[in-house]
Amino acid sequence: MTPPARRGRMPAVSDADIRRVAAALLVEQGAEALSLRAIARELGITAPALYRYYPSREDLLVTLRRDICKRLADDLAGQVAELPDDGVVRLFAICRAFRHWALAHRNEFTLVFASPTENGSGTVRRFDESFGLVFLEAAGKLLAAYDLATPPVESIPEALRTDLLAFQGELLALLAGSDQKFPAEKFDLGVAYLMMTVWVRLYGHVTLEVFGNYPMPVSDPDVLFDAVLTDLAAGMGLTTGGVA
């Protein structure tokens, strides 16, 4: 950490300095340590000097969440870059890489994926964020090359259909203005429902493991996670060959 400046002399700081110190505090001490006062102390400046960059702690957390998502997206994309151009292989490799990242970066995972925000909408709820786009690219490859077992519309709870239609419309609008190779013509309500439920199960499992909340002792968590992925693949009508 940067030592405090001598009294009477305020060091010049940049946004990059603030984010670097905030990220280090998060990794070392967790989100509870992220106050503007603590960051200012590490930088050797007064807390009001940070207000020109971040009017509030929540404004800083929004930026940190986006930085973390970008680094995570770069990491996931790098890990699948050399894999075969197959949607099944890539999607489930991303799932495994996401789990490994979460277990190795608990404080960052907690801030991004397990902390409420002031307006109630987390960064990762949007597919146009960097993290979501990595999953979206793999999902597009999967949907283009495979016939998935999607539920018929009539089997989807009616109370969910309005929300799914809104999600479908937002995602189609995003795809229309991007270079994502996603077969929009195949993106029906059943696919939207499938995407949502797969993410819920993946996220739920990873969250339970990160916080040690399995309902029983598990001697080999890797085997359990692989079993979950195999079950997810089967639910999509896929064989397990590309999952293992």
KOLNULO-414615 format. One line per 5 residues: number of its first residue (from 0); their letters; for each residue z, x, y of N, C-alpha, C, O, CB. Coordinates in steps of 0.02 Angstrom, whole numbers, plus 50000, padded with zeros to 5 digits. Each point is the difference from the previous one (the first is absolute). Glycine has a CB too. Layout:
BEGIN
NUM) a) Z,X,Y,Z,X,Y,Z,X,Y,Z,X,Y,Z,X,Y ~ ...
***
This chain:
BEGIN
0) mtppa) 50000,50042,49940,50000,49958,50060,50000,50044,50063,50024,50056,49998,50037,49853,49939 ~ 49912,50064,50118,49997,50036,50063,50070,50005,50030,50033,49949,50007,49848,50012,50012 ~ 50142,50099,50001,50067,50006,50030,50002,49968,50069,49948,49996,50034,50071,50110,49903 ~ 50039,49870,50083,50006,49968,50066,49980,50049,50056,50012,50060,49995,50079,49867,49961 ~ 49880,50046,50096,49980,50042,50057,50062,50018,50041,50051,49966,49997,49835,49979,50006
5) rrgrm) 50108,50109,50036,50054,50018,50044,50009,49947,50054,49952,49968,50022,50026,50154,49956 ~ 50085,49871,50042,50016,49950,50051,49962,50015,50064,49995,50058,50022,50119,49924,49928 ~ 49859,49965,50080,49965,50007,50063,49926,50012,49992,49963,50001,50049,50140,50043,49997 ~ 49876,49964,49892,49928,50011,49990,49976,49954,49945,50020,50007,49942,49990,50114,50095 ~ 49947,49831,49980,49976,49951,49954,49934,50024,49969,49951,50009,50037,50105,49898,50029
10) pavsd) 49941,50104,49869,49938,50024,49970,49945,49947,50002,50014,49940,50000,50053,50135,49925 ~ 49872,49948,50077,49944,49953,49997,49990,49980,49927,49998,50042,49955,49947,50011,50147 ~ 50047,49882,49887,49989,49975,49933,49937,49957,50000,49979,49974,50052,50145,50029,49922 ~ 49847,49990,49968,49940,49959,49992,50014,49945,49950,50052,50000,49966,49874,50098,50062 ~ 50028,49855,49968,50006,49947,49950,50002,50031,49930,50037,49976,49957,49902,49944,50118
15) adirr) 50022,50132,49913,50000,50033,49935,50069,50029,49984,50022,49997,49942,49856,50030,50071 ~ 50156,50001,50037,50067,50027,49989,50048,49944,49979,50040,50008,49954,49938,50082,50131 ~ 50018,49854,49950,50045,49944,49985,49988,49975,49929,50048,49988,49963,49953,49980,50159 ~ 49937,50024,49860,49985,49974,49933,50019,50049,49946,50022,49981,49946,49885,49952,50103 ~ 50085,50132,49965,50019,50052,49952,50075,49998,49987,50022,50001,49943,49882,50070,50094
20) vaaal) 50135,49926,50016,50073,49999,49993,50022,49935,49967,50045,50000,49957,49967,50073,50144 ~ 49958,49871,49919,50019,49936,49970,49984,49999,49926,50040,49975,49960,49938,49968,50150 ~ 49965,50084,49870,49981,50002,49929,50049,50044,49961,50018,49983,49944,49862,50000,50087 ~ 50142,50073,49999,50047,50044,49966,50068,49965,49991,50031,50005,49947,49910,50095,50100 ~ 50082,49866,50005,50063,49963,49995,49996,49946,49946,50047,49990,49962,49975,50032,50159
25) lveqg) 49921,49944,49876,49991,49948,49949,50005,50030,49930,50036,49973,49958,49892,49962,50121 ~ 50038,50119,49909,50000,50031,49934,50070,50024,49982,50022,49991,49943,49858,50044,50072 ~ 50155,49997,50032,50064,50032,49985,50058,49950,49999,50047,50008,49960,49909,50095,50093 ~ 50042,49846,49990,50059,49958,50008,49987,49925,49992,50047,49961,49996,49995,50125,50079 ~ 49895,49894,49922,49985,49929,49992,49990,49965,50066,50014,50027,50053,50050,49974,49842
30) aeals) 49911,49937,50101,49982,49963,50060,50060,49986,50045,49992,49992,50060,49915,49957,49876 ~ 50153,50048,50035,50059,49985,50041,50014,50055,50050,50034,49989,50050,50013,49947,49855 ~ 49926,50125,50083,50009,50055,50047,49950,50000,50056,50005,50040,50047,50042,50025,49860 ~ 49904,49890,50090,49946,50001,50049,50019,49960,50062,49985,49940,50005,49931,50071,49902 ~ 50117,50022,50139,50014,49971,50066,49967,50044,50052,49992,50060,49989,50118,49889,49972
35) lraia) 49872,50022,50095,49970,50040,50054,50049,50054,50023,49979,50055,50019,49951,49847,50017 ~ 50134,50082,49963,50050,50049,50022,50001,50060,49952,50005,50057,50022,50064,49850,50030 ~ 49928,50080,49883,50002,50055,49951,49937,50043,50006,50004,50061,49995,50065,49869,49928 ~ 49875,50039,50087,49937,50037,50007,50002,50042,50064,49980,50058,50000,49957,49853,49937 ~ 50087,50059,50116,50004,50037,50064,50047,50060,49993,49986,50054,50026,49992,49840,50037
40) relgi) 50077,50096,49901,50048,50055,49991,49967,50058,49963,50010,50058,50018,50084,49860,49980 ~ 49867,50068,49950,49965,50053,49963,49949,50036,50043,49987,50060,49991,50030,49874,49904 ~ 49953,50030,50152,49949,50029,50043,50030,50034,50062,49965,50035,50036,49957,49878,49924 ~ 50143,50077,50050,50032,50030,50058,49985,49966,50065,49999,50031,50053,49997,50074,49887 ~ 49991,49829,50058,49985,49962,50060,50045,49939,50001,50039,49988,49954,49841,50052,50047
45) tapal) 50116,49921,50052,50039,49939,50005,49961,49941,49970,49938,50001,50000,50120,50043,50103 ~ 49977,49907,49871,49968,49942,49970,49952,49964,50048,49945,49981,49978,50155,50006,49949 ~ 49918,50004,50137,49952,49967,50045,49933,50036,50006,49950,49969,50017,50148,49989,50046 ~ 49901,50108,49924,49937,50037,50004,49950,49977,49946,49940,50012,50006,50122,50086,50042 ~ 49964,49870,49899,49956,49976,49947,49967,49934,50016,49950,49980,49969,50122,50079,49950
50) yryyp) 49955,49905,50131,49976,49933,50014,49928,49998,50024,49966,49949,49992,50150,50020,50035 ~ 49860,50086,50002,49930,50000,50023,49953,49998,49940,49942,49980,50007,50091,50085,50096 ~ 49992,49956,49838,49960,49998,49939,50015,49937,49958,49955,49967,49974,50042,50159,50026 ~ 50068,49858,49995,50020,49944,49957,50055,49961,50036,50057,50023,50005,49914,50042,49888 ~ 50012,49876,50131,50049,49960,50036,50060,49979,49958,50053,49985,50027,49854,49975,50043
55) sredl) 50085,50038,49864,50054,49979,49956,49995,50035,49933,49949,50031,49984,50054,49857,50073 ~ 50050,50109,49906,50001,50028,49932,49948,49968,49957,49967,50034,49960,50155,49990,50052 ~ 49869,49910,49994,49951,49966,49958,49929,50023,50014,49959,50005,49954,50117,49896,50042 ~ 49909,50114,50067,49933,50027,50016,49988,50067,49965,49946,50013,49975,50059,49930,50137 ~ 50047,50098,49885,49994,50063,49964,49992,49989,49925,49959,50033,49968,50111,50022,50120
60) lvtlr) 49967,49897,49885,49995,49986,49928,49931,49975,49980,49974,50016,49947,50148,49958,50052 ~ 49847,49987,50045,49932,49976,49987,49953,50060,49993,49959,50002,49954,50064,49891,50109 ~ 49983,50155,49982,49957,50060,49997,50015,50040,49937,49953,50024,49967,50042,49979,50158 ~ 50069,50006,49859,50018,50038,49940,49972,49967,49937,49976,50033,49955,50127,50007,50103 ~ 49902,49894,49939,49973,49964,49942,49926,50013,49992,49975,50013,49945,50112,49898,50069
65) rdick) 49877,50087,50041,49928,50012,49997,49984,50072,49980,49953,50012,49962,50030,49900,50126 ~ 50056,50135,49938,49991,50070,49981,50010,50009,49925,49962,50034,49966,50075,50004,50148 ~ 50016,49932,49860,50015,50005,49928,49945,49969,49959,49979,50028,49949,50144,49970,50076 ~ 49854,49943,49995,49946,49967,49963,49937,50043,50000,49965,50002,49950,50083,49886,50081 ~ 49938,50144,50025,49940,50043,50003,50007,50060,49953,49953,50016,49964,50028,49948,50155
70) rladd) 50077,50067,49881,50010,50057,49955,49998,49978,49927,49971,50034,49958,50098,50023,50130 ~ 49961,49885,49898,49997,49973,49932,49929,49985,49979,49979,50016,49944,50135,49937,50071 ~ 49848,50016,50030,49930,49983,49984,49960,50063,49986,49960,50002,49953,50048,49896,50119 ~ 50002,50154,49969,49964,50064,49989,50019,50030,49933,49957,50027,49965,50039,49992,50159 ~ 50068,49976,49859,50023,50027,49936,49969,49962,49941,49976,50031,49953,50131,50005,50102
75) lagqv) 49893,49898,49948,49972,49960,49946,49925,50012,49993,49974,50008,49945,50115,49906,50074 ~ 49877,50087,50039,49927,50011,49998,49984,50069,49971,49952,50007,49963,50035,49918,50137 ~ 50053,50125,49917,49988,50067,49974,50011,50004,49925,49964,50036,49965,50070,50009,50144 ~ 50014,49917,49865,50015,50002,49929,49946,49966,49958,49992,50017,49941,50128,49984,50088 ~ 49842,49953,50000,49949,49965,49960,49930,50026,50016,49951,49977,49970,50122,49923,50026
80) aelpd) 49922,50146,50051,49934,50023,50023,49958,50028,49944,49939,49991,49999,50110,50033,50111 ~ 49981,50011,49842,49963,50032,49946,49996,49957,49937,49972,50022,49949,50064,50086,50097 ~ 49990,49832,49957,49998,49956,49941,49932,49967,49993,49962,49997,50049,50161,49982,49963 ~ 49861,49997,49928,49936,49963,49992,49996,49941,50048,50051,49971,50019,49946,50063,49860 ~ 49943,49949,50140,49988,49946,50047,50006,49933,49964,49951,49962,49995,49974,50112,50075
85) dgvvr) 50134,49913,49906,50013,49940,49960,50061,49964,50030,50052,50031,50010,49899,50022,49885 ~ 50041,49883,50119,50052,49963,50034,50065,49996,49961,50054,50004,50029,49858,49932,50024 ~ 50084,50057,49880,50060,49996,49960,50039,50066,50003,50060,50001,50013,49884,49915,49911 ~ 50020,50139,50064,50032,50065,50000,50032,50014,50068,50057,50022,50004,49860,50019,49911 ~ 50046,49946,50138,50025,50016,50067,50058,49955,50021,50049,50024,50028,49837,50015,50001
90) lfaic) 50108,49896,49957,50053,49954,50022,50066,50017,49967,50052,50003,50033,49863,49908,49984 ~ 50084,50101,49918,50063,50013,49966,50025,50072,50012,50060,50012,49996,49908,49904,49918 ~ 49987,50130,50102,50023,50066,50023,50036,49994,50067,50050,50034,50011,49854,50021,49927 ~ 50070,49903,50105,50033,49989,50065,50068,49968,49990,50048,50018,50034,49840,49969,50021 ~ 50117,49966,49898,50064,49968,49986,50052,50052,49978,50057,50000,50022,49884,49894,49946
95) rafrh) 50038,50151,49987,50045,50052,49977,50019,50048,50057,50058,50020,50006,49891,49971,49879 ~ 50002,50028,50155,50013,50046,50055,50047,49968,50051,50043,50034,50028,49845,50019,49955 ~ 50104,49883,50029,50045,49965,50047,50071,50001,49974,50047,50012,50038,49858,49914,49998 ~ 50104,50062,49900,50067,50002,49970,50030,50070,50007,50058,50007,50020,49910,49903,49899 ~ 49994,50141,50064,50025,50068,50005,50020,50018,50071,50051,50032,50012,49878,50000,49891
100) walah) 50029,49946,50146,50016,50013,50070,50065,49965,50019,50043,50030,50033,49835,49982,49994 ~ 50130,49926,49953,50060,49962,50018,50063,50032,49973,50051,50004,50034,49881,49892,49968 ~ 50065,50128,49936,50058,50032,49970,50017,50066,50033,50058,50020,50003,49914,49924,49889 ~ 49977,50090,50134,50010,50065,50032,50015,49994,50074,50022,50049,50031,49903,50000,49885 ~ 50064,49892,50113,50009,49991,50073,50039,49936,50012,49976,49953,50033,49916,50109,49991
105) rneft) 50168,49935,49950,50038,49938,50002,50012,49976,50072,49993,49940,50014,50062,50092,49878 ~ 49964,50013,50153,50014,49978,50068,49938,49974,50036,50003,49951,50037,50090,50132,49967 ~ 49851,49950,49986,49937,49976,50029,49980,49933,49970,49978,49955,50035,49986,50163,49986 ~ 50043,49877,49912,49985,49936,49967,50043,49944,50027,49976,49945,50013,49991,50118,49884 ~ 50097,49952,50112,50046,49949,50025,49980,49976,50069,50000,49940,50014,50091,50111,49919
110) lvfas) 49891,49996,50112,49981,49980,50068,49937,49957,50000,49998,49949,50034,50054,50156,50008 ~ 49898,49916,49919,49935,49965,50003,49999,49937,49958,49973,49949,50021,49973,50161,49998 ~ 50083,49893,49921,49990,49946,49952,50062,49957,49989,49995,49946,49970,49922,50125,49976 ~ 50141,49950,50077,50061,49963,49984,50045,49990,50060,50061,49992,49992,49932,50054,49894 ~ 49978,49954,50174,50040,49989,50060,49969,49944,50041,49939,49999,50009,50098,50122,49992
115) pteng) 50003,49832,50024,49973,49948,50043,49980,50029,50068,50029,50049,50023,50041,49865,49919 ~ 49881,50055,50090,49982,50018,50068,50019,49944,50047,50014,49944,49978,49891,50128,49980 ~ 50096,49944,50106,50024,49950,50049,49958,49937,50000,50026,49945,50008,50017,50148,50061 ~ 49890,49914,49922,49957,49942,50001,49987,49971,49931,49962,49952,49993,49987,50093,50109 ~ 50082,49985,49846,49995,49974,49933,49936,50017,49964,49990,49976,49944,50080,49934,50095
120) sgtvr) 49886,50130,49989,49937,50018,49966,49997,50074,49990,49996,50039,50048,49946,49863,50003 ~ 50061,50119,49885,49999,50071,49984,49930,50029,50006,49950,49964,49996,50147,50018,49929 ~ 49900,50084,50084,49936,50034,50006,49956,49988,49940,49940,49989,50007,50115,50097,50062 ~ 49974,49916,49870,49960,49999,49940,49975,49931,49982,49967,49991,49949,50097,50106,50011 ~ 49951,49853,50080,49974,49934,49985,49927,49994,50019,49967,49951,49981,50146,50002,50036
125) rfdes) 49859,50095,50019,49932,49996,50024,49956,50048,49961,50016,50059,49993,50024,49907,50120 ~ 49904,50008,49862,49954,50042,49962,49959,50046,50045,49967,50045,49975,50029,49866,49938 ~ 50004,50077,50152,49962,50044,50044,50040,50063,50018,49975,50043,50037,49964,49857,50008 ~ 50123,50106,49931,50036,50062,50008,49976,50050,49948,49970,49980,49949,50131,49958,50096 ~ 49910,50125,49967,49972,50053,49957,50022,49993,49928,49960,50010,49955,50039,50065,50143
130) fglvf) 50064,49908,49891,50025,49994,49932,49964,49943,49963,49980,50007,49943,50132,50038,50094 ~ 49880,49899,49997,49967,49942,49969,49927,50014,49985,49974,49974,49950,50104,49953,50110 ~ 49889,50112,49981,49929,50014,49990,49988,50041,49936,49948,49993,49969,50036,50003,50154 ~ 50064,50046,49859,49992,50038,49938,50000,49953,49940,49958,50006,49955,50099,50093,50097 ~ 49989,49854,49947,50001,49951,49947,49938,49955,50002,49972,49982,49948,50154,50020,50054
135) leaag) 49853,49981,50058,49943,49955,50007,49936,50032,49973,49959,49966,49970,50096,49983,50131 ~ 49937,50116,49911,49941,50034,49974,49998,49999,49924,49948,49986,49970,50052,50087,50132 ~ 50058,49941,49867,50003,49999,49927,49990,49929,49974,49966,49990,49949,50111,50108,50053 ~ 49952,49853,50032,49991,49930,49979,49927,49979,50005,49975,49963,49958,50141,50011,50079 ~ 49849,50050,50014,49929,49985,50007,49959,50028,49943,49956,49966,49974,50059,50033,50149
140) kllaa) 49999,50063,49858,49965,50030,49943,50014,49961,49936,49955,49989,49959,50051,50123,50096 ~ 50056,49867,49937,50019,49962,49941,49963,49933,49998,49973,49981,49948,50139,50075,50052 ~ 49888,49910,50056,49969,49934,50002,49924,50003,49993,49970,49955,49972,50124,50007,50101 ~ 49876,50092,49951,49927,50007,49996,49977,50014,49929,49945,49979,49980,50055,50063,50137 ~ 50041,49992,49844,49978,50023,49933,50026,49959,49943,49975,50004,49944,50018,50109,50103
145) ydlat) 50059,49846,49965,50032,49964,49945,50003,49925,50016,50004,49979,50058,50064,50124,49913 ~ 49930,49858,49977,50012,49928,50006,50074,49988,49985,50022,50003,49943,49858,49968,50022 ~ 50157,50016,50088,50072,49993,49992,50018,49929,49977,49964,49952,50013,50054,50134,50076 ~ 50038,49910,49877,50026,49936,49978,50042,49971,50057,50061,50011,50003,49939,50024,49873 ~ 49969,49928,50168,50035,49972,50057,50019,49927,49985,49964,49966,49964,49975,50111,50115
150) ppves) 50116,49900,49949,50021,49931,49987,49954,49950,50035,49978,50014,50056,50141,50026,49931 ~ 49867,49904,49983,49962,49948,50035,50040,49973,50059,50061,50000,49999,49880,49969,49894 ~ 50023,50009,50157,50034,49977,50062,50051,49946,49985,50054,49999,50030,49844,50029,50035 ~ 50086,49927,49889,50046,49944,49986,50066,50023,49969,50048,49962,50001,49852,49965,49985 ~ 50102,50134,49986,50062,50024,49971,50044,50035,50051,50058,50014,49986,49882,49998,49905
155) ipeal) 50033,50002,50168,50039,50032,50053,50043,49947,50034,49974,49948,50020,49937,50141,49998 ~ 50154,49923,49990,50042,49950,50033,49970,49978,50066,49982,50041,50042,50118,50008,49902 ~ 49896,49886,50065,49967,49974,50060,50033,50024,50064,49966,50012,50050,50001,49888,49885 ~ 50099,50108,50063,50036,50022,50059,49980,50071,50022,50012,50019,50057,50083,49907,49909 ~ 49875,50113,49989,49980,50068,50016,49929,50005,50025,49980,50051,50028,50100,49988,49888
160) rtdll) 49881,49910,50074,49928,50006,50013,49984,50010,50073,49954,50038,50017,50026,49890,49885 ~ 50056,50040,50143,49987,50009,50071,50012,50073,50020,49961,50029,50038,50072,49852,49984 ~ 50022,50148,49954,50015,50070,50015,49947,50046,49970,49979,50048,50032,50143,49926,49971 ~ 49856,50011,49937,49949,50042,49968,49933,49994,50036,49964,50050,50006,50095,49936,49885 ~ 49925,49955,50133,49938,49991,50038,50002,50041,50064,49950,50030,50020,50036,49855,49932
165) afqge) 50071,50116,50081,50007,50040,50061,49993,50074,49984,49967,50037,50036,50108,49876,50015 ~ 49957,50109,49894,49995,50070,49978,49928,50017,49983,49976,50054,50018,50142,49941,49939 ~ 49848,49961,50008,49930,50010,49981,49956,50006,50062,49958,50045,50004,50062,49891,49890 ~ 49991,50021,50155,49960,50002,50061,50011,50063,50040,49952,50030,50025,50052,49847,49978 ~ 50059,50144,50004,50014,50062,50037,49969,50060,49966,49973,50045,50033,50134,49904,50007
170) llall) 49898,50053,49894,49973,50058,49964,49923,50001,50002,49971,50054,50007,50129,49943,49918 ~ 49869,49946,50070,49927,49997,50005,49977,50022,50069,49949,50034,50007,50049,49873,49909 ~ 50039,50074,50136,49982,50021,50068,50007,50076,50007,49959,50032,50032,50079,49856,50013 ~ 50015,50139,49925,50009,50073,50001,49942,50034,49964,49973,50050,50025,50152,49935,49978 ~ 49857,49991,49939,49946,50031,49961,49934,49997,50037,49960,50047,49995,50100,49922,49901
175) agsdq) 49927,49976,50140,49937,49993,50036,49993,50053,50054,49944,50018,50018,50059,49859,49958 ~ 50052,50147,50050,49996,50049,50054,50017,50070,49979,50014,50043,50042,50014,49867,50034 ~ 49972,50103,49858,50018,50066,49976,49946,50026,49953,49951,49965,49985,50171,50008,50025 ~ 49887,50089,49968,49953,50030,49953,50025,49997,49929,49975,50035,49956,49984,50039,50135 ~ 50092,49884,49897,50026,49993,49933,49948,49967,49954,49971,49949,50018,50146,50042,50030
180) kfpae) 49872,50039,49894,49952,49973,49952,50037,49951,49954,50015,50015,49943,49914,50091,50062 ~ 50084,49836,50023,50038,49948,49966,49954,49940,49989,49973,49975,50049,50138,50065,50001 ~ 49880,49937,49889,49955,49944,49987,50029,49934,50026,50031,49963,49962,49925,50097,49937 ~ 50034,49927,50164,50031,49942,50032,49980,49935,49966,50038,49952,50001,49963,50111,50106 ~ 49939,49935,49864,49977,49938,49968,50043,49983,49939,49999,49942,49978,49886,50082,50062
185) kfdlg) 50151,50024,49932,50043,49987,49943,50072,49985,50020,50042,49983,49957,49885,50092,49976 ~ 50087,49930,50131,50069,49993,50023,50018,49926,50010,50002,49975,50057,49992,50139,49998 ~ 50017,49852,49890,50019,49929,50004,50076,49993,50001,50036,50050,50001,49857,49918,49940 ~ 50130,49970,50058,50072,49988,50006,50038,50028,49939,50056,50022,50007,49920,49875,50061 ~ 49992,50101,49874,50032,50028,49941,50011,50074,50005,50052,50025,49979,49896,49886,49955
190) vaylm) 50004,50125,50095,50007,50072,50010,50055,50014,50052,50040,50046,49991,49839,49972,49980 ~ 50123,49942,50082,50052,50008,50050,50069,49992,49969,50046,50038,50014,49876,49920,50075 ~ 50085,49991,49869,50064,49988,49966,50017,50058,49954,50057,50022,49997,49923,49854,50009 ~ 49971,50149,49958,50011,50056,49954,50021,50062,50038,50047,50035,49979,49868,49917,49942 ~ 50052,50063,50134,50019,50059,50040,50072,49994,50024,50037,50049,49998,49843,49964,50038
195) mtvwv) 50139,49928,49986,50067,49991,50025,50052,50009,49945,50050,50034,50010,49906,49888,50076 ~ 50032,50047,49856,50050,50004,49947,50004,50070,49969,50055,50021,49980,49924,49858,49997 ~ 49966,50157,50019,50002,50068,49975,50042,50044,50046,50042,50039,49977,49844,49946,49970 ~ 50103,50008,50119,50039,50040,50047,50074,49981,49996,50043,50045,50002,49857,49963,50074 ~ 50116,49928,49919,50070,49979,49996,50034,50031,49939,50057,50024,50005,49914,49868,50053
200) rlygh) 49995,50109,49886,50030,50028,49939,50007,50076,50005,50050,50029,49980,49902,49876,49954 ~ 49997,50128,50093,50003,50072,50008,50056,50019,50048,50042,50042,49984,49835,49967,49993 ~ 50123,49960,50081,50050,50015,50051,50070,49984,49975,50047,50038,50011,49868,49939,50078 ~ 50092,49966,49877,50066,49981,49974,50026,50050,49951,50059,50019,50002,49912,49863,50015 ~ 49986,50141,49937,50023,50049,49951,50020,50065,50033,50053,50028,49985,49872,49919,49930
205) vtlev) 50033,50078,50129,50015,50064,50033,50064,49995,50040,50040,50047,50000,49838,49979,50005 ~ 50133,49919,50029,50060,49991,50040,50062,50000,49956,50050,50032,50016,49885,49903,50068 ~ 50063,50030,49859,50056,50000,49954,50016,50071,49976,50058,50020,49996,49912,49864,49968 ~ 49978,50154,50021,50011,50068,49974,50027,50046,50055,50046,50039,49988,49863,49943,49928 ~ 50062,50015,50144,50022,50043,50054,50074,49991,50015,50036,50048,50012,49849,49948,50037
210) fgnyp) 50139,49941,49950,50069,49986,50018,50046,49994,49939,50058,49980,50006,49899,49963,50095 ~ 50017,50075,49840,50042,50000,49940,50025,49932,49979,50057,49993,49978,49976,50119,50053 ~ 49924,49838,49977,50022,49931,49987,49968,49969,49938,49995,49939,49996,50022,50050,50126 ~ 49962,50052,49831,49978,49971,49936,50057,49958,49971,50059,50017,50008,49863,50081,49971 ~ 50061,49846,49987,50054,49958,49972,50032,50029,49938,50046,49970,49972,49894,49933,50074
215) mpvsd) 50037,50156,49931,50030,50033,49943,49986,50075,50006,49954,50019,50036,50033,49878,49890 ~ 50051,50145,50041,49985,50072,50001,49932,50013,49966,49986,49972,49947,50138,50056,50052 ~ 49835,50013,50032,49934,50017,49974,49997,50075,49991,50002,50038,50048,49943,49861,50008 ~ 50049,50123,49881,50001,50072,49986,49934,50034,50019,50000,50060,50015,50080,49918,49893 ~ 49864,49985,50091,49936,50029,50017,49962,49953,50047,49960,49960,49978,50036,50101,49911
220) pdvlf) 50017,49945,50177,49968,49955,50048,49924,50006,50000,49965,49952,50016,50137,50057,50053 ~ 49871,50050,49912,49927,50007,49998,49969,49952,49950,49949,49969,50014,50063,50152,50018 ~ 50019,49873,49910,49975,49955,49948,50002,49928,50025,49953,49961,49988,50085,50118,49922 ~ 50016,49902,50124,50005,49932,50026,49946,49986,50052,49969,49947,49999,50155,50056,49980 ~ 49865,50046,50065,49948,49989,50051,49931,49995,49969,49960,49958,50021,50111,50103,50061
225) davlt) 49915,49980,49868,49935,49996,49966,49992,49932,49967,49945,49972,49999,50057,50152,49983 ~ 50053,49850,49990,49997,49934,49969,49984,49946,50051,49964,49952,49986,50117,50086,49927 ~ 49947,49969,50147,49986,49952,50054,49927,50003,50019,49968,49949,50009,50150,50062,50033 ~ 49854,50050,49965,49930,50007,50018,49955,49971,49946,49950,49967,50015,50077,50136,50050 ~ 49990,49908,49872,49961,49972,49945,50001,49924,50003,49949,49967,49988,50076,50134,49941
230) dlaag) 50033,49872,50086,50006,49927,50006,49960,49973,50059,49968,49948,49995,50146,50059,49954 ~ 49886,50030,50107,49960,49979,50058,49925,50001,49983,49963,49955,50019,50127,50090,50058 ~ 49889,50008,49887,49930,50005,49981,49981,49942,49954,49947,49969,50009,50058,50156,50002 ~ 50038,49859,49941,49986,49945,49955,49995,49934,50038,49958,49958,49984,50100,50103,49924 ~ 49984,49930,50142,49998,49940,50040,49936,49992,50040,49982,49945,50019,50140,50061,49987
235) mgltt) 49845,50050,50007,49935,49998,50035,49941,49998,49952,49942,50001,50021,50110,50062,50072 ~ 49963,49934,49842,49947,49999,49950,49969,50067,49987,49942,50004,49978,50036,49882,50057 ~ 50060,50168,49978,49975,50068,49990,50031,50030,49938,50056,49983,49982,49928,50030,50141 ~ 49979,50031,49844,50028,50038,49945,50045,50054,50027,49996,50017,50059,49903,49958,49869 ~ 50143,50053,50030,50047,50050,50023,49970,50070,49998,50035,50048,50018,50057,49880,49941
240) ggva) 49846,50079,50021,49971,50067,49994,49999,50038,50065,50013,50061,49999,49918,49896,49910 ~ 50055,50010,50147,49998,50036,50064,50066,50004,50034,50005,50030,50053,49882,49933,49958 ~ 50166,50008,49958,50065,49999,50032,50043,50058,49978,50039,50028,50039,49953,49849,49967 ~ 50002,50142,49931,50044,50053,49973,49985,50066,50032,50032,50050,49984,49976,49889,49909
***
